[in-house]
């Protein structure tokens, strides 16, 4: 099981890893994002709520998923639908004995007092990915508007009031839990060749 903490909310590196692992005809690879495993009480969109705080993540469930990956167990879980702001009917099925299992997201390397090193101890490799704040903010704005149907004013407000402060308070320090730091300042709009 590998972990990738994506600094400043960028999943383009994980998309790159996904493309590489799926182009090698490897029989079983699995990716999940800890930023879509919310506590069940947070299933509605409220631009004033801090979804970027670690308390919004259901770490018990995330640890259970990581344990299942580590044991090679098959399991399934509900897919979070960001356009509906809740778990939809779709379920993600994880096959048994995946060859590569990656848990990505801004809190993939988190070791706060509520979880300690329980999550970190399950990983074989831990990566922290950095990019420039400008690239990250542009990605976030485009993603939230195009993929999640958000309004620009709400996206900007969320960046200023929760996203950037939580990066500074909680996320950047998780790089101390990484085995390696990846400098991912690439602009994927330039169509990087795999």
MOBELFEN-V939293 format. One record per residue. N is the residue number from 1. RES is the residue in three letters. SS is DSSP state (alpha for helix, beta for strand, coil for the rest). D_LAST is the distance of its C-alpha to the last C-alpha in Angstrom with 2 decimals. Layout:
# MOBELFEN-V939293
N|RES|SS|D_LAST  N|RES|SS|D_LAST
This chain:
# MOBELFEN-V939293
1|UNK|coil|22.57  2|UNK|beta|20.36  3|UNK|beta|20.94  4|UNK|beta|18.91  5|UNK|beta|21.20  6|UNK|beta|19.53  7|UNK|alpha|21.81  8|UNK|alpha|23.13  9|UNK|alpha|21.87  10|UNK|coil|18.15  11|UNK|coil|16.03  12|UNK|alpha|12.80  13|UNK|alpha|11.75  14|UNK|alpha|12.82  15|UNK|alpha|10.97  16|UNK|alpha|7.69  17|UNK|alpha|9.43  18|UNK|alpha|10.64  19|UNK|alpha|7.59  20|UNK|alpha|6.74  21|UNK|alpha|10.50  22|UNK|alpha|11.14  23|UNK|alpha|9.00  24|UNK|coil|11.08  25|UNK|coil|14.28  26|UNK|coil|15.71  27|UNK|coil|19.00  28|UNK|coil|19.39  29|UNK|beta|17.24  30|UNK|beta|18.74  31|UNK|beta|18.10  32|UNK|beta|21.03  33|UNK|beta|21.90  34|UNK|alpha|25.18  35|UNK|alpha|25.61  36|UNK|alpha|26.42  37|UNK|coil|29.02  38|UNK|beta|31.92  39|UNK|coil|35.53  40|UNK|alpha|37.23  41|UNK|alpha|39.69  42|UNK|alpha|37.02  43|UNK|coil|36.21  44|UNK|coil|36.99  45|UNK|coil|35.56  46|UNK|coil|37.75  47|UNK|coil|36.45  48|UNK|coil|39.02  49|UNK|coil|37.83  50|UNK|coil|35.58  51|UNK|coil|32.66  52|UNK|coil|30.85  53|UNK|coil|33.55  54|UNK|alpha|33.06  55|UNK|alpha|36.11  56|UNK|alpha|34.20  57|UNK|beta|31.98  58|UNK|coil|33.52  59|UNK|alpha|32.82  60|UNK|alpha|35.05  61|UNK|alpha|32.93  62|UNK|alpha|29.67  63|UNK|alpha|31.22  64|UNK|alpha|32.40  65|UNK|alpha|28.90  66|UNK|alpha|27.57  67|UNK|alpha|30.56  68|UNK|alpha|29.92  69|UNK|alpha|26.32  70|UNK|alpha|27.70  71|UNK|alpha|30.47  72|UNK|coil|28.26  73|UNK|coil|30.32  74|UNK|coil|29.46  75|UNK|beta|30.20  76|UNK|beta|29.69  77|UNK|beta|29.99  78|UNK|beta|30.44  79|UNK|beta|27.59  80|UNK|beta|28.37  81|UNK|beta|28.41  82|UNK|coil|28.12  83|UNK|coil|29.64  84|UNK|coil|32.69  85|UNK|coil|32.78  86|UNK|beta|33.53  87|UNK|beta|32.46  88|UNK|beta|32.40  89|UNK|beta|33.29  90|UNK|beta|29.77  91|UNK|beta|29.17  92|UNK|beta|26.08  93|UNK|beta|26.65  94|UNK|beta|25.15  95|UNK|coil|25.54  96|UNK|coil|27.33  97|UNK|coil|25.88  98|UNK|coil|22.28  99|UNK|coil|20.23  100|UNK|beta|18.15  101|UNK|beta|19.83  102|UNK|beta|18.62  103|UNK|beta|21.06  104|UNK|beta|19.81  105|UNK|coil|21.87  106|UNK|coil|24.16  107|UNK|coil|26.71  108|UNK|coil|24.71  109|UNK|coil|26.26  110|UNK|coil|29.59  111|UNK|coil|32.73  112|UNK|coil|35.52  113|UNK|coil|39.04  114|UNK|coil|38.68  115|UNK|coil|36.12  116|UNK|coil|36.35  117|UNK|coil|33.92  118|UNK|coil|33.96  119|UNK|coil|30.33  120|UNK|alpha|29.06  121|UNK|alpha|30.85  122|UNK|alpha|28.81  123|UNK|coil|25.44  124|UNK|coil|24.27  125|UNK|beta|21.78  126|UNK|beta|22.00  127|UNK|beta|19.50  128|UNK|beta|20.48  129|UNK|beta|17.99  130|UNK|beta|19.56  131|UNK|coil|19.03  132|UNK|coil|21.72  133|UNK|alpha|24.31  134|UNK|alpha|23.93  135|UNK|alpha|20.25  136|UNK|alpha|21.08  137|UNK|alpha|24.20  138|UNK|alpha|22.67  139|UNK|alpha|20.02  140|UNK|alpha|22.94  141|UNK|alpha|25.20  142|UNK|alpha|22.84  143|UNK|alpha|21.90  144|UNK|alpha|25.56  145|UNK|alpha|26.87  146|UNK|alpha|24.42  147|UNK|coil|23.62  148|UNK|coil|26.81  149|UNK|coil|29.38  150|UNK|coil|30.72  151|UNK|coil|32.97  152|UNK|alpha|31.98  153|UNK|alpha|35.16  154|UNK|alpha|34.47  155|UNK|alpha|30.89  156|UNK|alpha|32.28  157|UNK|alpha|35.17  158|UNK|alpha|32.99  159|UNK|alpha|30.82  160|UNK|alpha|34.02  161|UNK|alpha|36.10  162|UNK|alpha|33.88  163|UNK|alpha|30.17  164|UNK|alpha|30.57  165|UNK|alpha|33.72  166|UNK|alpha|32.17  167|UNK|alpha|29.19  168|UNK|alpha|31.79  169|UNK|alpha|34.14  170|UNK|alpha|31.99  171|UNK|alpha|28.22  172|UNK|alpha|27.90  173|UNK|alpha|30.24  174|UNK|alpha|28.11  175|UNK|alpha|25.90  176|UNK|alpha|28.89  177|UNK|alpha|28.03  178|UNK|coil|24.51  179|UNK|coil|23.77  180|UNK|beta|21.01  181|UNK|beta|20.17  182|UNK|beta|16.68  183|UNK|beta|16.88  184|UNK|coil|14.46  185|UNK|coil|16.00  186|UNK|coil|13.01  187|UNK|coil|13.89  188|UNK|alpha|11.34  189|UNK|alpha|13.59  190|UNK|alpha|12.21  191|UNK|coil|9.13  192|UNK|coil|6.43  193|UNK|coil|3.80  194|UNK|coil|0.00
